[in-house]
C-alpha cells in the first residue's frame, strides 16, 4: 500500500500524533510525508514510529529545511531490510 500525506500541514504536533499509529502498520509499503512542516524533531518521531514496521520499504521525507549540502540522508537512518 502507498500513502502520500504530502502538503497536508501536519506540523510537528501532527507528527507526534501520527507516529504511534505507524508502529502497528501491517500493509504499508511506502509513505511520503514531504512538505508538511514537521521539522527535524517531527521527522525523528516519524522514523521511530516506522522503524519496526515490517512491510515499509520506502519513507519519503524532504523539506527545504533538510535539503542542504548535507542532504536529508544525514537526518534519517536507513530502514531495516525487506522481510
C-alpha positions as CSV (number, residue, x, y, z in Angstrom):
1,X,0.0,0.0,0.0
2,X,1.3,3.5,-0.9
3,X,0.2,6.5,1.1
4,X,1.1,10.2,0.4
5,X,0.5,12.7,3.1
6,X,2.4,15.4,1.3
7,X,1.4,19.0,1.7
8,X,-1.1,18.5,4.4
9,X,0.3,20.9,7.0
10,X,0.7,18.1,9.5
11,X,3.3,20.0,11.5
12,X,5.3,18.8,14.4
13,X,2.3,18.1,16.6
14,X,0.7,16.0,13.9
15,X,3.9,14.0,13.5
16,X,3.8,13.2,17.2
17,X,0.2,12.1,16.8
18,X,0.9,10.0,13.7
19,X,4.0,8.2,14.9
20,X,2.3,5.8,17.4
21,X,-0.2,4.6,14.7
22,X,2.7,3.8,12.3
23,X,4.1,1.3,14.8
24,X,1.3,-1.1,14.1
25,X,1.2,-0.8,10.4
26,X,0.9,-4.2,8.6
27,X,0.3,-3.3,4.9
28,X,2.1,0.0,4.4
29,X,5.0,-0.3,1.9
30,X,5.6,3.3,1.0
31,X,4.9,6.5,2.9
32,X,5.5,10.1,1.8
33,X,5.3,12.9,4.3
34,X,7.1,15.7,2.3
35,X,6.4,19.4,2.7
36,X,4.4,19.1,6.0
37,X,6.4,21.4,8.2
38,X,7.2,18.7,10.7
39,X,10.8,19.7,11.2
40,X,13.7,17.6,12.3
41,X,12.2,16.5,15.6
42,X,8.9,15.6,13.9
43,X,10.9,13.6,11.3
44,X,12.7,11.8,14.0
45,X,9.5,10.9,15.8
46,X,8.0,9.6,12.5
47,X,11.2,7.5,12.0
48,X,10.8,6.0,15.4
49,X,7.3,5.1,14.6
50,X,8.1,3.3,11.4
51,X,11.4,1.6,12.3
52,X,9.7,-1.6,13.3
53,X,7.1,-1.6,10.6
54,X,7.8,-5.0,8.9
55,X,6.4,-4.0,5.5
56,X,7.7,-0.5,5.0
57,X,10.3,-0.3,2.3
58,X,10.3,3.4,1.5
59,X,9.8,6.6,3.5
60,X,9.9,9.9,1.7
61,X,10.6,12.9,3.8
62,X,12.1,16.1,2.2
63,X,11.7,19.7,3.1
64,X,13.7,22.8,2.4
65,X,15.0,22.6,6.0
66,X,16.9,19.4,5.3
67,X,17.6,19.9,1.6
68,X,21.0,21.4,2.1
69,X,24.6,20.3,1.4
70,X,24.4,17.5,4.0
71,X,21.1,16.2,2.5
72,X,18.2,14.5,4.0
73,X,20.1,11.2,4.4
74,X,22.1,12.8,7.2
75,X,18.9,13.2,9.2
76,X,17.4,9.8,8.7
77,X,18.9,6.4,9.4
78,X,18.4,3.6,6.9
79,X,15.3,1.4,7.3
80,X,15.6,-2.3,8.1
81,X,15.9,-4.7,5.1
82,X,12.7,-6.0,3.5
83,X,11.4,-9.2,5.0
